[in-house]
Structure formats: structure tokens, C-alpha cells
Amino acid sequence: MTRTSWDPALYLGFDDHRSRPFLDLLARVGAAEPRRVVDLGCGPGHLTGLLAQRWPGAAVTALDSSPEMVAAARERGVEAELADVVDWSPTPDTDVVITNAVLQWVPSHPQLLRRWVAALAPGAWFAMQVPGNFEAPSHALVRELLAEPRWRGAVTLRGELTVAQPVEYAELLAGAGADVDAWETTYLQRLTGADPVLQWIRGTALRPVRDALAAEDYAAFETDLSPRLRKAYPQRTDGTTWFPFRRIFAVGHTT
């Protein structure tokens, strides 16, 4: 899926904000008694347990391509497996597949979606959620900075076309033989602390930059970036910062 390294503790620093889209996605899955439920890209496993709670009779499979995330999930008692989603295929008893904030890291995910949904048995559920904020200042400012002479060529980041629009995912899943529910939501996150947006993207969007640069260079990059983010996301008089975060959802029920 990706060779980017991950810090589970940093990722979980915004657990409440990152968990809400998963809960909204899960609420639209109507499976009653699935045989197998797959958490495709389980991360640190903090949400996998919710699947077992909702469907206690199901076998729950948790997969992630990050050794760090798999280790963190196992520490939580989740029997996570190290696997790349591009190599995964549903088994005949797979009745629910959840993939939460994963597919934006996989350029080939439209082709994978067609293959996965077509392989699911009739009556199965496929649910996906991806961030839709690649045009937002939080990401655009990082790309702009990387285009400047000092940083040019250091790393290539994902652009505006990293994910599709809701209607495109709806058409894709419908074409693979599913009844579809697709939508988007912009969550207005209320962040606190110094440089809160920088802290937020450290756990996700900035991981490839951090991996590509030496520690001293990465510190300098953050020094250049932080005032731009503060200007784009100004702090309120009470010390908090509003951070709009768009998410894209699609749920397919195979026929």
C-alpha cells in the first residue's frame, strides 16, 4: 500500500476526531449476521473492536501494511495481520468489508474497488471512507513549499486527484453490481494548542516528507511551514482553531 512509516501514538493524538467518520460510516452498514467482517487497513486497531462488538458472531479479520500499526493493534489484543491491500481478495464468507482512511494511499484503488465488490457474494456490504481535503490549505501549502527551490525534488506528494468525488465512487460501485449510498461530510474540528494543524498533519500528510528528509532538514521544513498554516487557520481569541475536514463516504450492498 505504502512504504511510509507510521507513528501510532501520534496518529491517536486526535483519536476522537479520527474516529467519528468511522462511526458515521459503520452506521450505514445494514448487515445483520455476517460470517466474516474485514477491517481493511486497521491502523492501530482502536476501532476494530467496534466491529466485534456490533457483530459478536462474526470472524473479524484485521489487516494493515504498516508493521508499526500492526504491532500497536496486537498490543490492543487485535489479531492483526501484516498485508498490503493491493494483494488482498475477499474470501467466499466475507460479508462486510470496512476500509477507513486507507485508499487515499493507494493510487490503484478504483481498480481494486471494482475487483473487490465484484468478488463479494450477493448480500455483502462494502464500506469506504477517504479524506477529501487534498485541495485544502493543510495540503496545498505543503505542496507549495515543496515546490520552492530549497525543497524542490525532495518528495512528491499526493495531489488534488488522489481521491475521486462521491458521484464517481457511486458510479464505480454501482457498475460493480451494488446498491450504493454515497455522500460527503465536512467536519469542523475544534483544535487546541500551538500549531494544531501542523500537529494534525504530522500524523498523516507529513509522514512522507519526514521520511524523505534528514531530521535537521525536516525540522527546517516544519519551521517554514508552520507560519503559513497559522495564517491559513488563524487561532481564535479563546486559543482554539477551527479546522474544516472534508470526508468522502460510499457504501455498497451487493445484489
HUMO-V307469 format. One record per pair of residues at least 12 apart in sequence whose ideal C-beta (glycine too) atoms are under 8 Angstrom apart, sorted by the first residue. I is the first residue (numbers start at 1). GAP is how many residues later the second one is. If there is no record, write none. Layout:
i:I gap:GAP
i:I gap:GAP
This chain:
i:1 gap:40
i:1 gap:64
i:1 gap:83
i:1 gap:84
i:1 gap:85
i:1 gap:101
i:1 gap:104
i:1 gap:105
i:2 gap:63
i:2 gap:103
i:2 gap:104
i:3 gap:208
i:4 gap:62
i:4 gap:101
i:4 gap:203
i:4 gap:204
i:4 gap:207
i:5 gap:61
i:5 gap:63
i:5 gap:202
i:5 gap:206
i:6 gap:37
i:6 gap:60
i:6 gap:62
i:6 gap:63
i:6 gap:201
i:7 gap:61
i:7 gap:196
i:7 gap:200
i:8 gap:35
i:8 gap:36
i:8 gap:60
i:8 gap:61
i:8 gap:63
i:8 gap:64
i:10 gap:192
i:10 gap:193
i:11 gap:32
i:11 gap:33
i:11 gap:192
i:11 gap:193
i:12 gap:32
i:12 gap:34
i:13 gap:186
i:13 gap:190
i:14 gap:175
i:14 gap:186
i:14 gap:189
i:15 gap:31
i:17 gap:170
i:17 gap:172
i:17 gap:228
i:18 gap:83
i:19 gap:27
i:19 gap:28
i:20 gap:167
i:21 gap:79
i:21 gap:80
i:21 gap:108
i:21 gap:164
i:21 gap:166
i:21 gap:226
i:21 gap:228
i:22 gap:25
i:22 gap:28
i:22 gap:76
i:22 gap:78
i:22 gap:79
i:22 gap:107
i:23 gap:27
i:24 gap:105
i:24 gap:161
i:24 gap:225
i:25 gap:73
i:25 gap:75
i:25 gap:102
i:25 gap:103
i:25 gap:104
i:25 gap:224
i:25 gap:226
i:26 gap:24
i:26 gap:25
i:26 gap:28
i:26 gap:72
i:26 gap:101
i:28 gap:99
i:28 gap:153
i:28 gap:221
i:28 gap:223
i:29 gap:67
i:29 gap:69
i:29 gap:96
i:29 gap:98
i:29 gap:222
i:30 gap:95
i:30 gap:223
i:31 gap:24
i:31 gap:64
i:31 gap:65
i:31 gap:93
i:31 gap:94
i:33 gap:22
i:33 gap:24
i:33 gap:25
i:34 gap:21
i:34 gap:24
i:34 gap:61
i:34 gap:62
i:34 gap:90
i:34 gap:91
i:35 gap:23
i:35 gap:24
i:35 gap:58
i:35 gap:59
i:35 gap:60
i:36 gap:22
i:36 gap:23
i:36 gap:24
i:36 gap:25
i:36 gap:55
i:36 gap:57
i:36 gap:58
i:36 gap:59
i:36 gap:60
i:37 gap:14
i:37 gap:15
i:37 gap:18
i:37 gap:21
i:37 gap:22
i:37 gap:23
i:37 gap:24
i:37 gap:58
i:37 gap:59
i:37 gap:60
i:37 gap:61
i:38 gap:22
i:38 gap:23
i:38 gap:24
i:38 gap:25
i:38 gap:52
i:38 gap:56
i:38 gap:58
i:38 gap:59
i:38 gap:60
i:39 gap:12
i:39 gap:21
i:39 gap:22
i:39 gap:23
i:39 gap:24
i:39 gap:59
i:39 gap:61
i:40 gap:23
i:40 gap:45
i:40 gap:48
i:40 gap:57
i:40 gap:58
i:40 gap:59
i:40 gap:62
i:41 gap:22
i:41 gap:23
i:41 gap:24
i:41 gap:44
i:41 gap:58
i:41 gap:59
i:41 gap:60
i:41 gap:61
i:41 gap:62
i:42 gap:20
i:42 gap:21
i:42 gap:22
i:42 gap:27
i:42 gap:31
i:42 gap:36
i:42 gap:38
i:43 gap:21
i:43 gap:23
i:43 gap:26
i:43 gap:29
i:43 gap:30
i:43 gap:57
i:43 gap:58
i:44 gap:25
i:44 gap:28
i:44 gap:29
i:44 gap:32
i:45 gap:17
i:45 gap:24
i:45 gap:27
i:45 gap:28
i:45 gap:29
i:45 gap:31
i:45 gap:33
i:45 gap:35
i:46 gap:30
i:47 gap:53
i:48 gap:12
i:48 gap:14
i:48 gap:25
i:48 gap:28
i:48 gap:30
i:48 gap:32
i:49 gap:27
i:49 gap:28
i:49 gap:29
i:51 gap:45
i:51 gap:47
i:55 gap:41
i:58 gap:37
i:58 gap:38
i:59 gap:34
i:61 gap:20
i:62 gap:16
i:62 gap:17
i:62 gap:18
i:62 gap:19
i:63 gap:17
i:63 gap:18
i:63 gap:19
i:63 gap:20
i:63 gap:22
i:63 gap:25
i:64 gap:16
i:64 gap:17
i:64 gap:18
i:64 gap:19
i:65 gap:17
i:65 gap:18
i:65 gap:19
i:65 gap:20
i:67 gap:15
i:70 gap:12
i:85 gap:14
i:85 gap:17
i:85 gap:18
i:85 gap:21
i:85 gap:27
i:86 gap:20
i:86 gap:22
i:86 gap:26
i:88 gap:28
i:89 gap:26
i:89 gap:27
i:89 gap:30
i:90 gap:26
i:90 gap:29
i:90 gap:30
i:90 gap:34
i:92 gap:29
i:94 gap:26
i:94 gap:27
i:94 gap:30
i:95 gap:25
i:95 gap:26
i:95 gap:28
i:95 gap:29
i:95 gap:30
i:96 gap:28
i:96 gap:29
i:96 gap:30
i:96 gap:31
i:97 gap:19
i:97 gap:23
i:97 gap:27
i:97 gap:28
i:97 gap:29
i:97 gap:30
i:98 gap:29
i:98 gap:30
i:99 gap:28
i:99 gap:29
i:99 gap:30
i:100 gap:28
i:100 gap:29
i:101 gap:28
i:101 gap:29
i:101 gap:30
i:102 gap:28
i:103 gap:25
i:103 gap:27
i:103 gap:60
i:104 gap:26
i:104 gap:27
i:104 gap:30
i:104 gap:54
i:104 gap:58
i:104 gap:59
i:107 gap:55
i:110 gap:54
i:110 gap:62
i:113 gap:13
i:113 gap:15
i:113 gap:56
i:113 gap:59
i:113 gap:60
i:113 gap:63
i:114 gap:58
i:114 gap:61
i:114 gap:62
i:117 gap:56
i:117 gap:59
i:117 gap:60
i:117 gap:61
i:117 gap:135
i:117 gap:137
i:118 gap:58
i:118 gap:59
i:120 gap:134
i:121 gap:133
i:122 gap:132
i:122 gap:133
i:123 gap:130
i:123 gap:131
i:124 gap:129
i:124 gap:130
i:125 gap:126
i:125 gap:127
i:125 gap:128
i:125 gap:129
i:126 gap:47
i:126 gap:52
i:126 gap:125
i:126 gap:126
i:126 gap:128
i:127 gap:122
i:127 gap:123
i:127 gap:124
i:127 gap:125
i:128 gap:41
i:128 gap:121
i:128 gap:122
i:128 gap:123
i:129 gap:118
i:129 gap:119
i:129 gap:120
i:130 gap:33
i:130 gap:117
i:130 gap:118
i:131 gap:32
i:131 gap:114
i:131 gap:115
i:131 gap:116
i:131 gap:117
i:132 gap:31
i:132 gap:52
i:132 gap:114
i:132 gap:115
i:132 gap:116
i:133 gap:111
i:133 gap:112
i:133 gap:113
i:134 gap:24
i:134 gap:25
i:134 gap:26
i:134 gap:27
i:134 gap:28
i:134 gap:29
i:135 gap:25
i:136 gap:108
i:136 gap:109
i:136 gap:110
i:137 gap:91
i:137 gap:92
i:137 gap:95
i:137 gap:96
i:138 gap:59
i:138 gap:62
i:138 gap:63
i:138 gap:67
i:138 gap:91
i:138 gap:94
i:138 gap:95
i:138 gap:105
i:139 gap:18
i:139 gap:19
i:139 gap:62
i:139 gap:66
i:141 gap:84
i:141 gap:87
i:141 gap:88
i:141 gap:91
i:142 gap:15
i:142 gap:59
i:142 gap:63
i:142 gap:64
i:142 gap:67
i:142 gap:83
i:143 gap:14
i:143 gap:16
i:145 gap:76
i:145 gap:79
i:145 gap:80
i:145 gap:83
i:146 gap:63
i:150 gap:74
i:151 gap:70
i:154 gap:55
i:154 gap:58
i:154 gap:59
i:154 gap:63
i:155 gap:53
i:155 gap:54
i:155 gap:56
i:155 gap:57
i:155 gap:58
i:157 gap:48
i:157 gap:51
i:157 gap:52
i:163 gap:85
i:164 gap:84
i:165 gap:83
i:166 gap:16
i:166 gap:17
i:166 gap:18
i:166 gap:82
i:166 gap:83
i:166 gap:84
i:167 gap:15
i:169 gap:13
i:169 gap:79
i:169 gap:81
i:170 gap:12
i:170 gap:80
i:173 gap:77
i:173 gap:79
i:174 gap:78
i:176 gap:76
i:177 gap:77
i:177 gap:78
i:178 gap:74
i:178 gap:75
i:178 gap:76
i:178 gap:77
i:179 gap:73
i:179 gap:74
i:179 gap:76
i:180 gap:70
i:180 gap:71
i:180 gap:72
i:180 gap:73
i:181 gap:68
i:181 gap:69
i:181 gap:70
i:181 gap:71
i:182 gap:66
i:182 gap:67
i:182 gap:68
i:182 gap:69
i:183 gap:66
i:184 gap:62
i:184 gap:63
i:184 gap:64
i:184 gap:65
i:185 gap:61
i:185 gap:62
i:185 gap:64
i:186 gap:58
i:186 gap:59
i:186 gap:60
i:186 gap:61
i:187 gap:57
i:187 gap:58
i:187 gap:59
i:187 gap:60
i:188 gap:54
i:188 gap:55
i:188 gap:56
i:188 gap:57
i:189 gap:53
i:189 gap:54
i:189 gap:55
i:189 gap:56
i:190 gap:50
i:190 gap:51
i:190 gap:52
i:190 gap:53
i:191 gap:49
i:191 gap:50
i:191 gap:51
i:191 gap:52
i:192 gap:47
i:192 gap:48
i:192 gap:49
i:195 gap:31
i:195 gap:34
i:195 gap:35
i:196 gap:37
i:196 gap:45
i:196 gap:47
i:197 gap:32
i:197 gap:33
i:197 gap:35
i:197 gap:36
i:197 gap:44
i:197 gap:46
i:198 gap:24
i:198 gap:27
i:198 gap:28
i:198 gap:31
i:200 gap:43
i:206 gap:16
i:209 gap:12
